Amino acid sequence: MKHRPRPPEQDDLLLPRLVDMIDPRHELVKLAALIDWEAFEREWAGFFPSGKGRPATVPRLVAGLLYL
């Protein structure tokens, strides 16, 4: 089961968005751009099923956490 798409984000007057706080020159940001995340989605999707209750874990999250 795939995760639900996020609703469009609304800007908050007092809180900056996470995207604006991330430094694009950081090594992990550059590495994330090089990794083929769709390959993890295709290969690992069957390993994280969701039958009832909590939604399935996203394979990209698991792969990123294993890398860290």
Secondary structure, DSSP 8 states (H G I E B T S, - for coil): ------------SSS--HHHHS-TTSHHHHHHHHS-HHHHHHHHGGGS---SSS----HHHHHHHHH-
